[in-house]
Amino acid sequence: MTVVDVTKTPDGQGALASPTASPAPVAPVAPVAPVVPDPVAPPEQPRRIGGVSRSAVLSLTGAAASALCVTILLFGELAPFSGMLGFVVTAYLVFLAVYAVLTGFEENGQAVRDRVMTVVLWTAATLLFSALALVVGFTAWRGKEALPHGNFFTQDMQAAGPLDPLTNGGIAHAMVGTLIMMAIALTISVPLGLACAVYLNQIPGRFSRFVRTIVEAMTALPSIVAGLMVYAVWILGLGMPKSGLAAGFAISVMMLPIVIRASDVVLRLVPGNLTEAAEALGAPRWRTVWHVVLPTARSGLATAVILGTARGIGETSPVLLTAGFTAALNADPTAGPMVSLPLAVFNFVKSPQPEMIARGFGAAAVLMTMVLVLFVIARVIGGRGPGHQTRRQARRTARASRRDVTRFAEPHAPASVSGLSLFEDTAPQPHDTAASAPAPGDND
């Protein structure tokens, strides 16, 4: 079908236009039937990430039983395997494989990997906690014979021999020596370590990259090398005697790279918008670091100091080279030999006498307790992480906020100079106009 368009002309006559083809008819679209869910298929539900389900418990129990049976069959009948360690490793690998198969009957591949990795992580955490509990428990159990005696904490070994009972002698000299050496080492390593970490974080460049490389290399420095360096420079080179001060220098060499590296990592985690906001307000770099960066990373810096302390407090060979050994109490770190708790433990446990071995394990238990106390003190000083305040800090912040609100609410008088108002009205007053107008007859 062809349609002819007729166009009107100005005189009213019509004119033929070019013919155009009419559009083809469109076929009607059939209505789409609504999707009806299958009543047989169960509805989809989100998978539970945490918690313990019945199927998970049954899968773990079945996998453990299957792994035990398969491993016994392998080690007893099918293969010439032997050894307790091999038995445990084989049983664990079989357990993981069977557990993955049992979980795959109910879950998809992603869920199976998630379940298996969860089991592996829980296993690693259990092994680490068990090893820690074994070390602490065994040390406390072997030292229980010496710890109940009060003289063990108040006397030294100057008047006690290897055959003397536990009621005679103690580790007071070693406790005092450890505290003095650690105080010297912390006095040296903490300021230098934090200052170096701030330099590496705030002043990037070639020299900072060089310093960071040296610090990372020093973290693997053997302790005997640090002791030999201080022994060669301080004792042989300068002619100083063996003392607790030299041992503190050697321990600080071991602590310094740990403190620098850990502090540098913590300072990198400080948000950059905090420092940018402080500098946008006009604060210089040192004030930004002192009032913004360091308070924000205070908790992490305390952890860095804890790691350095844990590295230095257990050193034995640097103390033996630089401080020597003594059985008497010496509280002067500048003169005379001095002993620490790790060195006393080493000297006690190498003796064949049961009493000396008990003293060694008791000294080790005291050393662990001392480390725990130092960790608690550092954690209290470090406080909580950014954004988390204690009750005292919250009360202090609330009082400061109330003072600010009161100060902002006070009315402020307009500024004036020399008693003149800032916006002075210069229009003539009515009485001034009347006074300045000429009186009648003045023109005469």
VOPAGU-2260 file (C-alpha; in pm, 1 decimal, decimal comma):
REM VOPAGU-2260
SITE   aa  ch    i         X         Y         Z
SITE  MET   A    0       0,0       0,0       0,0
SITE  THR   A    1     133,7     342,5    -105,3
SITE  VAL   A    2      37,7     666,8      63,0
SITE  VAL   A    3      48,1     996,1    -134,5
SITE  ASP   A    4     105,2    1310,6      67,4
SITE  VAL   A    5     -84,2    1619,9     -48,5
SITE  THR   A    6      80,1    1952,0      33,2
SITE  LYS   A    7    -123,1    2271,4      42,1
SITE  THR   A    8      -5,1    2560,0    -177,6
SITE  PRO   A    9     -60,4    2929,7    -101,2
SITE  ASP   A   10    -349,8    2955,0    -352,8
SITE  GLY   A   11    -536,4    2674,2    -182,3
SITE  GLN   A   12    -460,2    2410,3    -448,2
SITE  GLY   A   13    -311,0    2082,4    -345,3
SITE  ALA   A   14      14,9    1951,1    -478,9
SITE  LEU   A   15     132,0    1595,9    -490,9
SITE  ALA   A   16     430,0    1507,1    -281,5
SITE  SER   A   17     662,1    1213,5    -316,1
SITE  PRO   A   18     500,0     890,2    -228,5
SITE  THR   A   19     613,1     718,2      92,8
SITE  ALA   A   20     577,2     360,0     190,5
SITE  SER   A   21     357,7     282,7     487,6
SITE  PRO   A   22     521,5     104,1     783,1
SITE  ALA   A   23     496,3    -271,9     786,9
SITE  PRO   A   24     256,9    -412,8    1040,9
SITE  VAL   A   25     419,2    -526,4    1368,7
SITE  ALA   A   26     345,4    -875,9    1482,3
SITE  PRO   A   27     186,6    -891,7    1826,4
SITE  VAL   A   28     418,4    -998,2    2109,1
SITE  ALA   A   29     307,8   -1299,2    2301,1
SITE  PRO   A   30     276,2   -1236,2    2676,3
SITE  VAL   A   31     556,3   -1382,3    2890,4
SITE  ALA   A   32     438,5   -1629,3    3145,4
SITE  PRO   A   33     553,4   -1553,3    3500,7
SITE  VAL   A   34     830,0   -1774,0    3641,4
SITE  VAL   A   35     683,8   -2005,9    3897,0
SITE  PRO   A   36     938,3   -2141,0    4147,8
SITE  ASP   A   37     978,9   -2513,0    4156,6
SITE  PRO   A   38     797,8   -2637,3    4465,6
SITE  VAL   A   39    1037,9   -2934,6    4489,2
SITE  ALA   A   40    1363,7   -2733,4    4499,8
SITE  PRO   A   41    1445,9   -2588,5    4845,2
SITE  PRO   A   42    1474,9   -2208,8    4870,3
SITE  GLU   A   43    1825,0   -2061,6    4863,8
SITE  GLN   A   44    1961,5   -1960,7    5203,2
SITE  PRO   A   45    2282,5   -1770,9    5284,9
SITE  ARG   A   46    2568,3   -1985,7    5405,3
SITE  ARG   A   47    2667,1   -1948,5    5770,1
SITE  ILE   A   48    3021,0   -1821,7    5809,5
SITE  GLY   A   49    3068,9   -1875,9    6181,4
SITE  GLY   A   50    2927,2   -2100,9    6447,6
SITE  VAL   A   51    2914,0   -2478,1    6488,0
SITE  SER   A   52    2657,2   -2688,9    6308,3
SITE  ARG   A   53    2564,0   -3050,4    6350,4
SITE  SER   A   54    2692,3   -3149,3    6007,0
SITE  ALA   A   55    3028,5   -2981,7    6074,2
SITE  VAL   A   56    3070,7   -3171,5    6401,5
SITE  LEU   A   57    2978,9   -3499,7    6236,2
SITE  SER   A   58    3218,8   -3432,8    5948,9
SITE  LEU   A   59    3505,5   -3353,4    6187,0
SITE  THR   A   60    3438,1   -3663,6    6397,6
SITE  GLY   A   61    3406,7   -3891,1    6097,6
SITE  ALA   A   62    3720,8   -3750,2    5934,7
SITE  ALA   A   63    3920,3   -3794,5    6256,5
SITE  ALA   A   64    3805,0   -4155,2    6299,9
SITE  SER   A   65    3873,9   -4236,2    5934,7
SITE  ALA   A   66    4220,0   -4078,3    5947,9
SITE  LEU   A   67    4310,7   -4276,3    6260,2
SITE  CYS   A   68    4195,1   -4604,6    6108,4
SITE  VAL   A   69    4368,3   -4545,3    5774,1
SITE  THR   A   70    4694,5   -4443,9    5943,0
SITE  ILE   A   71    4692,8   -4750,2    6170,9
SITE  LEU   A   72    4629,8   -4966,7    5866,1
SITE  LEU   A   73    4916,8   -4805,6    5675,9
SITE  PHE   A   74    5167,6   -4821,9    5960,5
SITE  GLY   A   75    5065,0   -5169,7    6079,3
SITE  GLU   A   76    4970,4   -5373,6    5773,6
SITE  LEU   A   77    5020,6   -5217,0    5431,7
SITE  ALA   A   78    5343,5   -5013,4    5444,9
SITE  PRO   A   79    5665,3   -5042,6    5647,9
SITE  PHE   A   80    5617,1   -4702,0    5808,2
SITE  SER   A   81    5738,6   -4627,5    6160,8
SITE  GLY   A   82    5793,1   -4334,7    6394,0
SITE  MET   A   83    5558,9   -4125,0    6603,8
SITE  LEU   A   84    5615,6   -3805,5    6405,4
SITE  GLY   A   85    5538,6   -3975,3    6076,3
SITE  PHE   A   86    5225,3   -4130,2    6225,7
SITE  VAL   A   87    5095,0   -3792,2    6339,0
SITE  VAL   A   88    5174,6   -3616,5    6008,7
SITE  THR   A   89    5015,6   -3892,1    5801,7
SITE  ALA   A   90    4704,6   -3900,2    6018,8
SITE  TYR   A   91    4664,7   -3523,2    5989,1
SITE  LEU   A   92    4698,4   -3523,5    5609,3
SITE  VAL   A   93    4447,1   -3806,3    5577,3
SITE  PHE   A   94    4214,9   -3619,1    5812,7
SITE  LEU   A   95    4223,4   -3307,7    5592,7
SITE  ALA   A   96    4155,6   -3510,7    5278,8
SITE  VAL   A   97    3860,9   -3701,7    5430,0
SITE  TYR   A   98    3718,4   -3384,5    5582,9
SITE  ALA   A   99    3730,3   -3210,6    5243,7
SITE  VAL   A  100    3545,2   -3501,7    5083,0
SITE  LEU   A  101    3276,6   -3510,2    5353,8
SITE  THR   A  102    3225,2   -3135,2    5334,8
SITE  GLY   A  103    3200,6   -3151,6    4955,6
SITE  PHE   A  104    2883,1   -3360,7    4980,8
SITE  GLU   A  105    2694,6   -3059,1    5122,1
SITE  GLU   A  106    2889,1   -2748,5    5015,8
SITE  ASN   A  107    3042,6   -2605,7    4701,1
SITE  GLY   A  108    3412,4   -2570,5    4628,6
SITE  GLN   A  109    3451,6   -2230,6    4792,2
SITE  ALA   A  110    3290,1   -2349,2    5114,3
SITE  VAL   A  111    3509,2   -2662,5    5116,3
SITE  ARG   A  112    3826,1   -2452,9    5089,6
SITE  ASP   A  113    3700,1   -2224,1    5362,4
SITE  ARG   A  114    3630,9   -2515,7    5599,3
SITE  VAL   A  115    3966,2   -2681,0    5533,0
SITE  MET   A  116    4163,8   -2358,2    5585,4
SITE  THR   A  117    3970,1   -2291,2    5905,5
SITE  VAL   A  118    4075,4   -2631,5    6037,9
SITE  VAL   A  119    4439,3   -2565,5    5939,5
SITE  LEU   A  120    4442,7   -2226,1    6117,2
SITE  TRP   A  121    4283,4   -2367,9    6430,9
SITE  THR   A  122    4542,4   -2645,5    6429,2
SITE  ALA   A  123    4830,7   -2396,8    6404,2
SITE  ALA   A  124    4688,4   -2181,7    6683,0
SITE  THR   A  125    4642,4   -2487,6    6905,4
SITE  LEU   A  126    4999,0   -2601,7    6845,6
SITE  LEU   A  127    5141,3   -2258,8    6929,4
SITE  PHE   A  128    4934,6   -2223,6    7245,7
SITE  SER   A  129    5022,6   -2577,2    7352,8
SITE  ALA   A  130    5394,3   -2511,9    7302,5
SITE  LEU   A  131    5373,2   -2190,0    7506,0
SITE  ALA   A  132    5179,8   -2360,6    7785,2
SITE  LEU   A  133    5428,9   -2650,0    7784,6
SITE  VAL   A  134    5730,1   -2420,8    7816,0
SITE  VAL   A  135    5579,0   -2207,3    8092,2
SITE  GLY   A  136    5429,4   -2501,5    8280,4
SITE  PHE   A  137    5742,3   -2716,8    8263,5
SITE  THR   A  138    5963,1   -2430,3    8383,2
SITE  ALA   A  139    5732,4   -2348,1    8674,6
SITE  TRP   A  140    5697,0   -2716,0    8765,6
SITE  ARG   A  141    6072,8   -2778,1    8775,1
SITE  GLY   A  142    6132,7   -2458,1    8970,7
SITE  LYS   A  143    5864,0   -2521,1    9233,2
SITE  GLU   A  144    6125,4   -2652,1    9474,6
SITE  ALA   A  145    6318,5   -2324,5    9488,1
SITE  LEU   A  146    6039,7   -2067,1    9449,2
SITE  PRO   A  147    5871,1   -2115,2    9792,4
SITE  HIS   A  148    6189,4   -2016,8    9981,7
SITE  GLY   A  149    6215,1   -1647,1   10068,4
SITE  ASN   A  150    6594,6   -1648,7   10066,2
SITE  PHE   A  151    6581,4   -1737,6    9697,5
SITE  PHE   A  152    6478,4   -1376,1    9623,6
SITE  THR   A  153    6683,3   -1193,2    9888,5
SITE  GLN   A  154    7025,4   -1364,3    9893,7
SITE  ASP   A  155    7304,7   -1410,8    9644,3
SITE  MET   A  156    7529,9   -1711,7    9584,7
SITE  GLN   A  157    7841,8   -1568,9    9747,0
SITE  ALA   A  158    7810,3   -1783,7   10059,0
SITE  ALA   A  159    7637,8   -2084,3    9897,9
SITE  GLY   A  160    7795,2   -2378,5    9721,3
SITE  PRO   A  161    7668,6   -2645,3    9483,4
SITE  LEU   A  162    7599,1   -2888,2    9767,1
SITE  ASP   A  163    7414,7   -2641,5    9990,8
SITE  PRO   A  164    7038,5   -2685,9   10030,0
SITE  LEU   A  165    6784,3   -2452,6    9877,3
SITE  THR   A  166    6747,7   -2268,4   10207,0
SITE  ASN   A  167    7087,5   -2112,2   10147,1
SITE  GLY   A  168    7162,2   -1877,6    9856,3
SITE  GLY   A  169    6946,0   -1707,4    9595,8
SITE  ILE   A  170    6931,0   -1499,4    9277,6
SITE  ALA   A  171    6912,0   -1144,9    9416,8
SITE  HIS   A  172    7238,5   -1053,1    9239,3
SITE  ALA   A  173    7104,1   -1175,4    8906,7
SITE  MET   A  174    6772,0    -991,2    8944,5
SITE  VAL   A  175    6943,2    -661,9    9026,1
SITE  GLY   A  176    7189,5    -705,9    8740,5
SITE  THR   A  177    6911,2    -775,4    8490,5
SITE  LEU   A  178    6715,4    -466,7    8594,3
SITE  ILE   A  179    7023,5    -241,8    8575,0
SITE  MET   A  180    7129,3    -373,9    8234,6
SITE  MET   A  181    6781,1    -342,6    8089,8
SITE  ALA   A  182    6745,8      11,2    8226,5
SITE  ILE   A  183    7069,7     110,9    8051,5
SITE  ALA   A  184    6968,0     -62,3    7729,3
SITE  LEU   A  185    6620,0      94,9    7726,9
SITE  THR   A  186    6764,2     440,2    7799,3
SITE  ILE   A  187    6982,3     408,0    7490,5
SITE  SER   A  188    6762,4     215,9    7247,4
SITE  VAL   A  189    6419,1     373,3    7298,9
SITE  PRO   A  190    6505,6     740,3    7218,9
SITE  LEU   A  191    6743,1     648,3    6937,5
SITE  GLY   A  192    6505,5     388,5    6794,9
SITE  LEU   A  193    6202,0     618,6    6792,3
SITE  ALA   A  194    6402,3     910,4    6651,3
SITE  CYS   A  195    6541,4     691,1    6372,3
SITE  ALA   A  196    6194,6     554,5    6293,6
SITE  VAL   A  197    6054,1     909,4    6271,3
SITE  TYR   A  198    6339,8    1006,3    6040,6
SITE  LEU   A  199    6277,0     708,6    5812,2
SITE  ASN   A  200    5905,2     786,5    5803,0
SITE  GLN   A  201    5909,6    1164,6    5767,8
SITE  ILE   A  202    6220,9    1230,9    5556,1
SITE  PRO   A  203    6227,8     991,8    5260,1
SITE  GLY   A  204    6526,8     983,8    5031,3
SITE  ARG   A  205    6834,3     789,7    4932,8
SITE  PHE   A  206    6997,4     810,2    5272,4
SITE  SER   A  207    6680,0     694,7    5448,7
SITE  ARG   A  208    6661,3     393,3    5215,9
SITE  PHE   A  209    7023,9     315,7    5300,6
SITE  VAL   A  210    6952,6     341,9    5673,8
SITE  ARG   A  211    6645,4     118,8    5639,2
SITE  THR   A  212    6855,2    -144,7    5461,9
SITE  ILE   A  213    7117,3    -137,1    5738,2
SITE  VAL   A  214    6847,2    -169,0    6005,7
SITE  GLU   A  215    6689,0    -466,2    5831,6
SITE  ALA   A  216    7029,2    -632,7    5807,4
SITE  MET   A  217    7101,5    -570,0    6176,6
SITE  THR   A  218    6781,2    -748,2    6281,9
SITE  ALA   A  219    6954,5   -1076,9    6190,9
SITE  LEU   A  220    7279,0    -984,4    6370,1
SITE  PRO   A  221    7397,3   -1268,0    6598,2
SITE  SER   A  222    7415,1   -1169,8    6961,1
SITE  ILE   A  223    7772,2   -1294,3    6996,7
SITE  VAL   A  224    7881,0   -1044,9    6728,3
SITE  ALA   A  225    7730,7    -754,6    6924,7
SITE  GLY   A  226    7907,3    -875,0    7238,8
SITE  LEU   A  227    8239,4    -905,5    7054,4
SITE  MET   A  228    8201,9    -554,9    6909,5
SITE  VAL   A  229    8145,3    -396,1    7250,5
SITE  TYR   A  230    8420,3    -612,0    7401,0
SITE  ALA   A  231    8668,9    -504,0    7134,8
SITE  VAL   A  232    8581,8    -132,6    7142,9
SITE  TRP   A  233    8492,8     -69,3    7507,2
SITE  ILE   A  234    8709,9    -317,7    7695,7
SITE  LEU   A  235    9011,4    -385,0    7471,3
SITE  GLY   A  236    9021,1     -54,6    7283,7
SITE  LEU   A  237    8939,5     191,3    7563,3
SITE  GLY   A  238    9067,9     -23,1    7849,2
SITE  MET   A  239    8744,6     -18,6    8048,0
SITE  PRO   A  240    8668,8    -303,4    8290,7
SITE  LYS   A  241    8393,8    -556,8    8243,9
SITE  SER   A  242    8078,2    -407,1    8390,5
SITE  GLY   A  243    7703,7    -384,6    8364,1
SITE  LEU   A  244    7741,3     -66,8    8157,7
SITE  ALA   A  245    7925,1    -256,2    7884,4
SITE  ALA   A  246    7659,2    -527,4    7894,4
SITE  GLY   A  247    7390,4    -259,4    7860,1
SITE  PHE   A  248    7568,6    -128,1    7549,8
SITE  ALA   A  249    7576,5    -476,1    7398,0
SITE  ILE   A  250    7208,9    -538,8    7474,9
SITE  SER   A  251    7112,2    -201,1    7327,5
SITE  VAL   A  252    7285,7    -298,2    7002,5
SITE  MET   A  253    7057,3    -602,9    6987,8
SITE  MET   A  254    6743,5    -406,8    7078,6
SITE  LEU   A  255    6795,9    -105,6    6854,0
SITE  PRO   A  256    6715,2    -262,3    6511,8
SITE  ILE   A  257    6404,4    -433,7    6652,0
SITE  VAL   A  258    6270,9    -107,7    6795,8
SITE  ILE   A  259    6348,6      88,0    6477,1
SITE  ARG   A  260    6193,5    -165,2    6241,3
SITE  ALA   A  261    5876,7    -216,7    6443,6
SITE  SER   A  262    5832,8     158,5    6505,8
SITE  ASP   A  263    5880,6     236,0    6136,3
SITE  VAL   A  264    5605,3      -9,4    6043,7
SITE  VAL   A  265    5371,9     141,2    6303,8
SITE  LEU   A  266    5435,9     499,8    6193,6
SITE  ARG   A  267    5353,4     406,7    5835,1
SITE  LEU   A  268    5004,8     309,9    5949,7
SITE  VAL   A  269    4922,4     661,5    6072,5
SITE  PRO   A  270    4662,3     808,0    5832,1
SITE  GLY   A  271    4807,8    1070,5    5603,5
SITE  ASN   A  272    4504,1    1298,2    5633,2
SITE  LEU   A  273    4592,8    1365,5    5999,4
SITE  THR   A  274    4934,6    1504,4    5914,0
SITE  GLU   A  275    4792,1    1691,2    5614,1
SITE  ALA   A  276    4527,3    1853,2    5834,8
SITE  ALA   A  277    4788,9    1960,1    6090,0
SITE  GLU   A  278    5013,6    2109,0    5824,5
SITE  ALA   A  279    4715,5    2281,0    5660,5
SITE  LEU   A  280    4652,8    2459,8    5991,3
SITE  GLY   A  281    5007,5    2593,9    5982,1
SITE  ALA   A  282    5176,9    2353,3    6225,2
SITE  PRO   A  283    5547,5    2292,5    6157,4
SITE  ARG   A  284    5676,2    1943,7    6091,2
SITE  TRP   A  285    5819,2    1882,9    6439,8
SITE  ARG   A  286    5494,9    1991,0    6607,8
SITE  THR   A  287    5292,8    1766,3    6375,6
SITE  VAL   A  288    5511,3    1469,8    6464,1
SITE  TRP   A  289    5508,0    1544,5    6837,6
SITE  HIS   A  290    5136,2    1620,0    6876,9
SITE  VAL   A  291    4974,3    1414,1    6598,5
SITE  VAL   A  292    5189,0    1128,0    6469,5
SITE  LEU   A  293    5340,7     997,9    6794,2
SITE  PRO   A  294    5018,1    1012,5    7002,7
SITE  THR   A  295    4827,3     834,7    6727,6
SITE  ALA   A  296    5084,3     552,0    6711,4
SITE  ARG   A  297    5148,0     535,6    7086,9
SITE  SER   A  298    5003,2     188,0    7132,9
SITE  GLY   A  299    5203,5      46,0    6842,6
SITE  LEU   A  300    5521,5     215,3    6963,9
SITE  ALA   A  301    5473,2      51,3    7304,6
SITE  THR   A  302    5450,0    -283,0    7125,7
SITE  ALA   A  303    5775,5    -205,6    6944,0
SITE  VAL   A  304    5948,1    -136,0    7274,8
SITE  ILE   A  305    5805,5    -462,5    7411,6
SITE  LEU   A  306    5952,5    -657,5    7119,8
SITE  GLY   A  307    6292,8    -497,6    7169,4
SITE  THR   A  308    6283,0    -568,4    7542,8
SITE  ALA   A  309    6195,5    -932,9    7481,8
SITE  ARG   A  310    6493,2    -962,0    7247,7
SITE  GLY   A  311    6740,8    -801,9    7486,0
SITE  ILE   A  312    6636,3    -939,0    7822,7
SITE  GLY   A  313    6710,2   -1299,9    7727,4
SITE  GLU   A  314    7062,5   -1249,6    7590,4
SITE  THR   A  315    7341,8   -1453,1    7750,5
SITE  SER   A  316    7654,9   -1443,2    7537,0
SITE  PRO   A  317    7688,7   -1060,0    7518,2
SITE  VAL   A  318    7656,6   -1038,6    7897,2
SITE  LEU   A  319    7917,6   -1309,9    7948,3
SITE  LEU   A  320    8166,9   -1129,9    7721,8
SITE  THR   A  321    8111,7    -776,2    7852,2
SITE  ALA   A  322    8003,0    -815,5    8216,4
SITE  GLY   A  323    8167,2   -1141,5    8319,0
SITE  PHE   A  324    8023,4   -1354,8    8598,0
SITE  THR   A  325    8003,5   -1310,3    8972,5
SITE  ALA   A  326    7826,0   -1478,0    9259,4
SITE  ALA   A  327    7806,8   -1158,7    9468,5
SITE  LEU   A  328    7562,3    -869,8    9448,0
SITE  ASN   A  329    7701,4    -571,4    9256,7
SITE  ALA   A  330    7476,2    -267,5    9214,5
SITE  ASP   A  331    7742,4     -45,9    9052,1
SITE  PRO   A  332    7712,9     -75,5    8673,1
SITE  THR   A  333    8041,0     109,0    8606,7
SITE  ALA   A  334    8283,7    -113,2    8797,6
SITE  GLY   A  335    8314,8    -483,0    8858,9
SITE  PRO   A  336    8150,9    -785,3    8697,9
SITE  MET   A  337    7775,4    -824,7    8699,6
SITE  VAL   A  338    7548,3   -1117,2    8620,4
SITE  SER   A  339    7202,6   -1135,4    8465,9
SITE  LEU   A  340    6921,3   -1387,9    8506,2
SITE  PRO   A  341    6979,4   -1567,9    8171,6
SITE  LEU   A  342    7349,3   -1605,9    8252,6
SITE  ALA   A  343    7264,5   -1730,0    8603,2
SITE  VAL   A  344    7020,7   -1984,6    8456,7
SITE  PHE   A  345    7292,1   -2107,1    8218,5
SITE  ASN   A  346    7540,2   -2143,6    8504,2
SITE  PHE   A  347    7290,8   -2320,6    8733,3
SITE  VAL   A  348    7149,5   -2580,2    8493,3
SITE  LYS   A  349    7489,2   -2702,6    8372,0
SITE  SER   A  350    7566,9   -2822,6    8725,1
SITE  PRO   A  351    7497,6   -3193,6    8798,9
SITE  GLN   A  352    7352,5   -3115,1    9142,8
SITE  PRO   A  353    6968,5   -3128,5    9169,5
SITE  GLU   A  354    6963,2   -2822,2    9396,3
SITE  MET   A  355    7149,1   -2610,9    9140,4
SITE  ILE   A  356    6921,1   -2732,4    8861,2
SITE  ALA   A  357    6617,9   -2636,9    9072,6
SITE  ARG   A  358    6771,4   -2291,6    9124,9
SITE  GLY   A  359    6817,1   -2260,9    8748,8
SITE  PHE   A  360    6453,3   -2340,6    8671,2
SITE  GLY   A  361    6341,1   -2109,2    8952,2
SITE  ALA   A  362    6550,8   -1827,4    8804,4
SITE  ALA   A  363    6394,3   -1896,4    8462,3
SITE  ALA   A  364    6046,0   -1870,7    8614,7
SITE  VAL   A  365    6141,3   -1538,9    8776,4
SITE  LEU   A  366    6274,3   -1415,5    8442,0
SITE  MET   A  367    5943,1   -1497,0    8270,1
SITE  THR   A  368    5752,6   -1319,2    8546,0
SITE  MET   A  369    5976,4   -1015,1    8514,8
SITE  VAL   A  370    5920,1   -1003,7    8138,3
SITE  LEU   A  371    5544,5   -1026,6    8195,0
SITE  VAL   A  372    5555,3    -736,9    8442,2
SITE  LEU   A  373    5756,8    -524,0    8200,2
SITE  PHE   A  374    5508,3    -601,7    7924,4
SITE  VAL   A  375    5216,1    -495,7    8142,9
SITE  ILE   A  376    5390,4    -170,0    8237,0
SITE  ALA   A  377    5464,7     -92,6    7872,7
SITE  ARG   A  378    5105,0    -170,0    7774,6
SITE  VAL   A  379    4970,6      61,7    8047,0
SITE  ILE   A  380    5204,7     339,6    7936,5
SITE  GLY   A  381    5117,0     281,2    7572,8
SITE  GLY   A  382    4745,1     301,0    7643,1
SITE  ARG   A  383    4482,8     196,8    7395,2
SITE  GLY   A  384    4474,9     230,7    7020,1
SITE  PRO   A  385    4364,7     539,4    6828,8
SITE  GLY   A  386    4000,2     625,6    6890,6
SITE  HIS   A  387    3977,1     422,3    7212,7
SITE  GLN   A  388    3989,6     620,5    7537,6
SITE  THR   A  389    4000,9     512,2    7896,5
SITE  ARG   A  390    3746,0     641,9    8144,4
SITE  ARG   A  391    3986,8     903,8    8274,3
SITE  GLN   A  392    4066,5    1024,4    7922,3
SITE  ALA   A  393    3695,7    1037,3    7837,1
SITE  ARG   A  394    3621,8    1247,5    8147,4
SITE  ARG   A  395    3909,0    1482,9    8068,2
SITE  THR   A  396    3787,9    1521,8    7710,1
SITE  ALA   A  397    3432,2    1591,0    7830,7
SITE  ARG   A  398    3555,6    1861,9    8072,3
SITE  ALA   A  399    3755,9    2028,0    7795,2
SITE  SER   A  400    3451,4    2019,8    7567,1
SITE  ARG   A  401    3233,5    2183,9    7834,4
SITE  ARG   A  402    3492,3    2457,1    7883,9
SITE  ASP   A  403    3501,9    2521,8    7511,3
SITE  VAL   A  404    3122,3    2543,0    7491,2
SITE  THR   A  405    3115,7    2791,9    7779,6
SITE  ARG   A  406    3390,7    3000,7    7622,2
SITE  PHE   A  407    3218,0    3010,8    7284,7
SITE  ALA   A  408    2885,6    3106,6    7443,6
SITE  GLU   A  409    3026,2    3416,3    7617,7
SITE  PRO   A  410    2917,4    3747,8    7452,5
SITE  HIS   A  411    3199,6    3926,1    7276,5
SITE  ALA   A  412    3205,1    4309,2    7282,4
SITE  PRO   A  413    3282,1    4486,0    6951,5
SITE  ALA   A  414    3640,6    4578,6    6905,1
SITE  SER   A  415    3728,5    4945,1    6967,2
SITE  VAL   A  416    4036,9    5153,6    6929,3
SITE  SER   A  417    4110,6    5447,1    7162,2
SITE  GLY   A  418    3753,3    5447,3    7289,6
SITE  LEU   A  419    3605,2    5494,2    6942,7
SITE  SER   A  420    3346,9    5252,7    6812,2
SITE  LEU   A  421    3434,9    5044,4    6511,4
SITE  PHE   A  422    3122,6    5168,4    6327,8
SITE  GLU   A  423    3089,8    5529,5    6441,3
SITE  ASP   A  424    2784,3    5726,8    6332,4
SITE  THR   A  425    2906,5    6041,5    6156,4
SITE  ALA   A  426    2560,8    6188,9    6077,1
SITE  PRO   A  427    2491,9    6522,5    6250,2
SITE  GLN   A  428    2264,0    6505,8    6552,0
SITE  PRO   A  429    1949,6    6720,4    6579,7
SITE  HIS   A  430    2084,9    6940,8    6857,7
SITE  ASP   A  431    2408,6    6988,3    6669,7
SITE  THR   A  432    2211,4    7106,7    6366,1
SITE  ALA   A  433    2009,6    7353,5    6570,4
SITE  ALA   A  434    2318,4    7486,8    6735,9
SITE  SER   A  435    2502,2    7532,6    6410,0
SITE  ALA   A  436    2213,2    7705,3    6226,4
SITE  PRO   A  437    2256,6    8088,3    6193,4
SITE  ALA   A  438    2035,0    8290,6    6419,4
SITE  PRO   A  439    1799,3    8554,0    6276,2
SITE  GLY   A  440    1981,8    8878,5    6226,0
SITE  ASP   A  441    2327,6    8723,7    6204,2
SITE  ASN   A  442    2349,4    8806,9    5836,1
SITE  ASP   A  443    2316,4    9167,7    5922,1
